[in-house]
Amino acid sequence: MFLARKITILFVIYVSTAFEETFLQQMELKLPEVLAEFKKGNLPEDGLNKMKLFAAELITQLKK
């Protein structure tokens, strides 16, 4: 039981890390201006909305 739980936790961490890596790479390619503002600590509402839409699209693509 403990081993199965540990494996599950490691898998979740791996998938989360893989998503973050892919998300940032794709942001650099497709929404560089939004990412630049985010890195400066300044993300206006429209930038946040673009990022949310982009993340949802990326999740859909990765599920396939």
Jmol script that loads the backbone (N, CA, C; Angstrom):
load data "model"
ATOM      1  N   MET A   1       0.831  -1.202   0.000  1.00  0.00           N
ATOM      2  CA  MET A   1       0.000   0.000   0.000  1.00  0.00           C
ATOM      3  C   MET A   1       0.870   1.259   0.000  1.00  0.00           C
ATOM      4  N   PHE A   2       1.875   1.295   0.853  1.00  0.00           N
ATOM      5  CA  PHE A   2       2.754   2.453   0.932  1.00  0.00           C
ATOM      6  C   PHE A   2       3.484   2.684  -0.392  1.00  0.00           C
ATOM      7  N   LEU A   3       3.971   1.592  -1.007  1.00  0.00           N
ATOM      8  CA  LEU A   3       4.693   1.705  -2.274  1.00  0.00           C
ATOM      9  C   LEU A   3       3.783   2.237  -3.378  1.00  0.00           C
ATOM     10  N   ALA A   4       2.554   1.733  -3.432  1.00  0.00           N
ATOM     11  CA  ALA A   4       1.605   2.207  -4.453  1.00  0.00           C
ATOM     12  C   ALA A   4       1.328   3.688  -4.279  1.00  0.00           C
ATOM     13  N   ARG A   5       1.187   4.130  -3.047  1.00  0.00           N
ATOM     14  CA  ARG A   5       0.921   5.555  -2.791  1.00  0.00           C
ATOM     15  C   ARG A   5       2.134   6.397  -3.198  1.00  0.00           C
ATOM     16  N   LYS A   6       3.330   5.915  -2.880  1.00  0.00           N
ATOM     17  CA  LYS A   6       4.548   6.638  -3.226  1.00  0.00           C
ATOM     18  C   LYS A   6       4.704   6.742  -4.740  1.00  0.00           C
ATOM     19  N   ILE A   7       4.405   5.667  -5.446  1.00  0.00           N
ATOM     20  CA  ILE A   7       4.482   5.673  -6.907  1.00  0.00           C
ATOM     21  C   ILE A   7       3.472   6.666  -7.479  1.00  0.00           C
ATOM     22  N   THR A   8       2.272   6.678  -6.934  1.00  0.00           N
ATOM     23  CA  THR A   8       1.242   7.613  -7.394  1.00  0.00           C
ATOM     24  C   THR A   8       1.692   9.058  -7.189  1.00  0.00           C
ATOM     25  N   ILE A   9       2.253   9.349  -6.036  1.00  0.00           N
ATOM     26  CA  ILE A   9       2.718  10.713  -5.748  1.00  0.00           C
ATOM     27  C   ILE A   9       3.833  11.105  -6.709  1.00  0.00           C
ATOM     28  N   LEU A  10       4.779  10.209  -6.946  1.00  0.00           N
ATOM     29  CA  LEU A  10       5.867  10.499  -7.877  1.00  0.00           C
ATOM     30  C   LEU A  10       5.348  10.726  -9.284  1.00  0.00           C
ATOM     31  N   PHE A  11       4.342   9.958  -9.696  1.00  0.00           N
ATOM     32  CA  PHE A  11       3.750  10.130 -11.027  1.00  0.00           C
ATOM     33  C   PHE A  11       3.090  11.500 -11.148  1.00  0.00           C
ATOM     34  N   VAL A  12       2.370  11.896 -10.131  1.00  0.00           N
ATOM     35  CA  VAL A  12       1.697  13.204 -10.147  1.00  0.00           C
ATOM     36  C   VAL A  12       2.734  14.319 -10.229  1.00  0.00           C
ATOM     37  N   ILE A  13       3.806  14.204  -9.482  1.00  0.00           N
ATOM     38  CA  ILE A  13       4.869  15.209  -9.532  1.00  0.00           C
ATOM     39  C   ILE A  13       5.484  15.259 -10.926  1.00  0.00           C
ATOM     40  N   TYR A  14       5.737  14.074 -11.516  1.00  0.00           N
ATOM     41  CA  TYR A  14       6.324  14.014 -12.857  1.00  0.00           C
ATOM     42  C   TYR A  14       5.402  14.659 -13.885  1.00  0.00           C
ATOM     43  N   VAL A  15       4.128  14.319 -13.856  1.00  0.00           N
ATOM     44  CA  VAL A  15       3.166  14.866 -14.821  1.00  0.00           C
ATOM     45  C   VAL A  15       3.048  16.371 -14.637  1.00  0.00           C
ATOM     46  N   SER A  16       2.995  16.822 -13.395  1.00  0.00           N
ATOM     47  CA  SER A  16       2.895  18.253 -13.113  1.00  0.00           C
ATOM     48  C   SER A  16       4.115  18.997 -13.642  1.00  0.00           C
ATOM     49  N   THR A  17       5.288  18.447 -13.398  1.00  0.00           N
ATOM     50  CA  THR A  17       6.525  19.066 -13.865  1.00  0.00           C
ATOM     51  C   THR A  17       6.575  19.086 -15.389  1.00  0.00           C
ATOM     52  N   ALA A  18       6.160  17.981 -16.015  1.00  0.00           N
ATOM     53  CA  ALA A  18       6.150  17.909 -17.475  1.00  0.00           C
ATOM     54  C   ALA A  18       5.193  18.946 -18.051  1.00  0.00           C
ATOM     55  N   PHE A  19       4.033  19.119 -17.425  1.00  0.00           N
ATOM     56  CA  PHE A  19       3.080  20.119 -17.901  1.00  0.00           C
ATOM     57  C   PHE A  19       3.676  21.519 -17.772  1.00  0.00           C
ATOM     58  N   GLU A  20       4.265  21.809 -16.622  1.00  0.00           N
ATOM     59  CA  GLU A  20       4.840  23.139 -16.406  1.00  0.00           C
ATOM     60  C   GLU A  20       5.914  23.438 -17.442  1.00  0.00           C
ATOM     61  N   GLU A  21       6.758  22.456 -17.708  1.00  0.00           N
ATOM     62  CA  GLU A  21       7.823  22.631 -18.691  1.00  0.00           C
ATOM     63  C   GLU A  21       7.242  22.913 -20.078  1.00  0.00           C
ATOM     64  N   THR A  22       6.283  22.105 -20.480  1.00  0.00           N
ATOM     65  CA  THR A  22       5.639  22.275 -21.783  1.00  0.00           C
ATOM     66  C   THR A  22       4.900  23.610 -21.841  1.00  0.00           C
ATOM     67  N   PHE A  23       4.197  23.938 -20.769  1.00  0.00           N
ATOM     68  CA  PHE A  23       3.442  25.186 -20.705  1.00  0.00           C
ATOM     69  C   PHE A  23       4.365  26.388 -20.914  1.00  0.00           C
ATOM     70  N   LEU A  24       5.485  26.418 -20.202  1.00  0.00           N
ATOM     71  CA  LEU A  24       6.403  27.552 -20.327  1.00  0.00           C
ATOM     72  C   LEU A  24       7.044  27.614 -21.708  1.00  0.00           C
ATOM     73  N   GLN A  25       7.398  26.463 -22.263  1.00  0.00           N
ATOM     74  CA  GLN A  25       7.980  26.443 -23.611  1.00  0.00           C
ATOM     75  C   GLN A  25       6.991  26.982 -24.634  1.00  0.00           C
ATOM     76  N   GLN A  26       5.755  26.532 -24.529  1.00  0.00           N
ATOM     77  CA  GLN A  26       4.727  26.972 -25.473  1.00  0.00           C
ATOM     78  C   GLN A  26       4.361  28.436 -25.263  1.00  0.00           C
ATOM     79  N   MET A  27       4.381  28.891 -24.018  1.00  0.00           N
ATOM     80  CA  MET A  27       4.128  30.310 -23.736  1.00  0.00           C
ATOM     81  C   MET A  27       5.188  31.171 -24.410  1.00  0.00           C
ATOM     82  N   GLU A  28       6.443  30.741 -24.347  1.00  0.00           N
ATOM     83  CA  GLU A  28       7.526  31.495 -24.979  1.00  0.00           C
ATOM     84  C   GLU A  28       7.311  31.612 -26.487  1.00  0.00           C
ATOM     85  N   LEU A  29       6.742  30.559 -27.076  1.00  0.00           N
ATOM     86  CA  LEU A  29       6.510  30.564 -28.524  1.00  0.00           C
ATOM     87  C   LEU A  29       5.253  31.326 -28.931  1.00  0.00           C
ATOM     88  N   LYS A  30       4.178  31.128 -28.178  1.00  0.00           N
ATOM     89  CA  LYS A  30       2.875  31.627 -28.627  1.00  0.00           C
ATOM     90  C   LYS A  30       2.394  32.893 -27.930  1.00  0.00           C
ATOM     91  N   LEU A  31       2.823  33.112 -26.697  1.00  0.00           N
ATOM     92  CA  LEU A  31       2.389  34.312 -25.961  1.00  0.00           C
ATOM     93  C   LEU A  31       3.573  34.961 -25.247  1.00  0.00           C
ATOM     94  N   PRO A  32       4.613  35.323 -26.000  1.00  0.00           N
ATOM     95  CA  PRO A  32       5.815  35.858 -25.343  1.00  0.00           C
ATOM     96  C   PRO A  32       5.573  37.157 -24.578  1.00  0.00           C
ATOM     97  N   GLU A  33       4.668  37.995 -25.078  1.00  0.00           N
ATOM     98  CA  GLU A  33       4.415  39.267 -24.400  1.00  0.00           C
ATOM     99  C   GLU A  33       3.729  39.050 -23.053  1.00  0.00           C
ATOM    100  N   VAL A  34       2.828  38.082 -22.988  1.00  0.00           N
ATOM    101  CA  VAL A  34       2.149  37.762 -21.726  1.00  0.00           C
ATOM    102  C   VAL A  34       3.162  37.176 -20.735  1.00  0.00           C
ATOM    103  N   LEU A  35       4.007  36.273 -21.205  1.00  0.00           N
ATOM    104  CA  LEU A  35       5.017  35.668 -20.346  1.00  0.00           C
ATOM    105  C   LEU A  35       5.999  36.721 -19.832  1.00  0.00           C
ATOM    106  N   ALA A  36       6.378  37.655 -20.669  1.00  0.00           N
ATOM    107  CA  ALA A  36       7.298  38.721 -20.250  1.00  0.00           C
ATOM    108  C   ALA A  36       6.687  39.560 -19.126  1.00  0.00           C
ATOM    109  N   GLU A  37       5.417  39.897 -19.257  1.00  0.00           N
ATOM    110  CA  GLU A  37       4.733  40.661 -18.206  1.00  0.00           C
ATOM    111  C   GLU A  37       4.640  39.849 -16.917  1.00  0.00           C
ATOM    112  N   PHE A  38       4.344  38.569 -17.056  1.00  0.00           N
ATOM    113  CA  PHE A  38       4.235  37.682 -15.898  1.00  0.00           C
ATOM    114  C   PHE A  38       5.576  37.602 -15.160  1.00  0.00           C
ATOM    115  N   LYS A  39       6.666  37.491 -15.906  1.00  0.00           N
ATOM    116  CA  LYS A  39       8.001  37.411 -15.298  1.00  0.00           C
ATOM    117  C   LYS A  39       8.356  38.703 -14.563  1.00  0.00           C
ATOM    118  N   LYS A  40       7.814  39.824 -15.017  1.00  0.00           N
ATOM    119  CA  LYS A  40       8.054  41.108 -14.349  1.00  0.00           C
ATOM    120  C   LYS A  40       7.166  41.273 -13.117  1.00  0.00           C
ATOM    121  N   GLY A  41       6.240  40.335 -12.925  1.00  0.00           N
ATOM    122  CA  GLY A  41       5.323  40.422 -11.794  1.00  0.00           C
ATOM    123  C   GLY A  41       4.110  41.277 -12.082  1.00  0.00           C
ATOM    124  N   ASN A  42       3.903  41.564 -13.355  1.00  0.00           N
ATOM    125  CA  ASN A  42       2.798  42.416 -13.770  1.00  0.00           C
ATOM    126  C   ASN A  42       1.951  41.646 -14.769  1.00  0.00           C
ATOM    127  N   LEU A  43       0.784  41.201 -14.343  1.00  0.00           N
ATOM    128  CA  LEU A  43      -0.081  40.469 -15.259  1.00  0.00           C
ATOM    129  C   LEU A  43      -1.477  41.069 -15.226  1.00  0.00           C
ATOM    130  N   PRO A  44      -1.790  41.876 -16.231  1.00  0.00           N
ATOM    131  CA  PRO A  44      -3.128  42.464 -16.295  1.00  0.00           C
ATOM    132  C   PRO A  44      -4.192  41.392 -16.532  1.00  0.00           C
ATOM    133  N   GLU A  45      -5.409  41.747 -16.281  1.00  0.00           N
ATOM    134  CA  GLU A  45      -6.527  40.802 -16.382  1.00  0.00           C
ATOM    135  C   GLU A  45      -6.609  40.137 -17.755  1.00  0.00           C
ATOM    136  N   ASP A  46      -6.400  40.900 -18.831  1.00  0.00           N
ATOM    137  CA  ASP A  46      -6.474  40.307 -20.165  1.00  0.00           C
ATOM    138  C   ASP A  46      -5.354  39.285 -20.376  1.00  0.00           C
ATOM    139  N   GLY A  47      -4.175  39.545 -19.809  1.00  0.00           N
ATOM    140  CA  GLY A  47      -3.072  38.594 -19.903  1.00  0.00           C
ATOM    141  C   GLY A  47      -3.370  37.320 -19.134  1.00  0.00           C
ATOM    142  N   LEU A  48      -3.973  37.474 -17.970  1.00  0.00           N
ATOM    143  CA  LEU A  48      -4.354  36.318 -17.168  1.00  0.00           C
ATOM    144  C   LEU A  48      -5.396  35.475 -17.899  1.00  0.00           C
ATOM    145  N   ASN A  49      -6.352  36.130 -18.525  1.00  0.00           N
ATOM    146  CA  ASN A  49      -7.375  35.407 -19.288  1.00  0.00           C
ATOM    147  C   ASN A  49      -6.766  34.656 -20.472  1.00  0.00           C
ATOM    148  N   LYS A  50      -5.817  35.294 -21.163  1.00  0.00           N
ATOM    149  CA  LYS A  50      -5.135  34.616 -22.272  1.00  0.00           C
ATOM    150  C   LYS A  50      -4.389  33.382 -21.772  1.00  0.00           C
ATOM    151  N   MET A  51      -3.740  33.526 -20.599  1.00  0.00           N
ATOM    152  CA  MET A  51      -2.977  32.422 -20.034  1.00  0.00           C
ATOM    153  C   MET A  51      -3.901  31.264 -19.638  1.00  0.00           C
ATOM    154  N   LYS A  52      -5.043  31.577 -19.062  1.00  0.00           N
ATOM    155  CA  LYS A  52      -6.006  30.542 -18.673  1.00  0.00           C
ATOM    156  C   LYS A  52      -6.514  29.785 -19.899  1.00  0.00           C
ATOM    157  N   LEU A  53      -6.876  30.526 -20.947  1.00  0.00           N
ATOM    158  CA  LEU A  53      -7.344  29.886 -22.185  1.00  0.00           C
ATOM    159  C   LEU A  53      -6.258  29.007 -22.796  1.00  0.00           C
ATOM    160  N   PHE A  54      -5.049  29.519 -22.803  1.00  0.00           N
ATOM    161  CA  PHE A  54      -3.927  28.777 -23.357  1.00  0.00           C
ATOM    162  C   PHE A  54      -3.684  27.489 -22.571  1.00  0.00           C
ATOM    163  N   ALA A  55      -3.722  27.575 -21.251  1.00  0.00           N
ATOM    164  CA  ALA A  55      -3.522  26.388 -20.408  1.00  0.00           C
ATOM    165  C   ALA A  55      -4.611  25.352 -20.669  1.00  0.00           C
ATOM    166  N   ALA A  56      -5.852  25.798 -20.797  1.00  0.00           N
ATOM    167  CA  ALA A  56      -6.950  24.866 -21.073  1.00  0.00           C
ATOM    168  C   ALA A  56      -6.771  24.171 -22.414  1.00  0.00           C
ATOM    169  N   GLU A  57      -6.349  24.908 -23.427  1.00  0.00           N
ATOM    170  CA  GLU A  57      -6.096  24.323 -24.741  1.00  0.00           C
ATOM    171  C   GLU A  57      -4.950  23.317 -24.681  1.00  0.00           C
ATOM    172  N   LEU A  58      -3.905  23.672 -23.954  1.00  0.00           N
ATOM    173  CA  LEU A  58      -2.752  22.791 -23.822  1.00  0.00           C
ATOM    174  C   LEU A  58      -3.128  21.494 -23.110  1.00  0.00           C
ATOM    175  N   ILE A  59      -3.916  21.592 -22.065  1.00  0.00           N
ATOM    176  CA  ILE A  59      -4.368  20.401 -21.336  1.00  0.00           C
ATOM    177  C   ILE A  59      -5.157  19.496 -22.276  1.00  0.00           C
ATOM    178  N   THR A  60      -6.028  20.077 -23.080  1.00  0.00           N
ATOM    179  CA  THR A  60      -6.813  19.294 -24.042  1.00  0.00           C
ATOM    180  C   THR A  60      -5.895  18.570 -25.017  1.00  0.00           C
ATOM    181  N   GLN A  61      -4.885  19.257 -25.517  1.00  0.00           N
ATOM    182  CA  GLN A  61      -3.935  18.646 -26.469  1.00  0.00           C
ATOM    183  C   GLN A  61      -3.145  17.523 -25.811  1.00  0.00           C
ATOM    184  N   LEU A  62      -2.734  17.718 -24.578  1.00  0.00           N
ATOM    185  CA  LEU A  62      -1.918  16.709 -23.891  1.00  0.00           C
ATOM    186  C   LEU A  62      -2.717  15.468 -23.510  1.00  0.00           C
ATOM    187  N   LYS A  63      -4.020  15.611 -23.377  1.00  0.00           N
ATOM    188  CA  LYS A  63      -4.862  14.458 -23.044  1.00  0.00           C
ATOM    189  C   LYS A  63      -5.007  13.495 -24.209  1.00  0.00           C
ATOM    190  N   LYS A  64      -4.778  13.973 -25.424  1.00  0.00           N
ATOM    191  CA  LYS A  64      -4.967  13.144 -26.613  1.00  0.00           C
ATOM    192  C   LYS A  64      -3.864  12.137 -26.766  1.00  0.00           C
TER     193      LYS A  64
END
end "model"
wireframe off; spacefill off
backbone 0.3
color backbone group
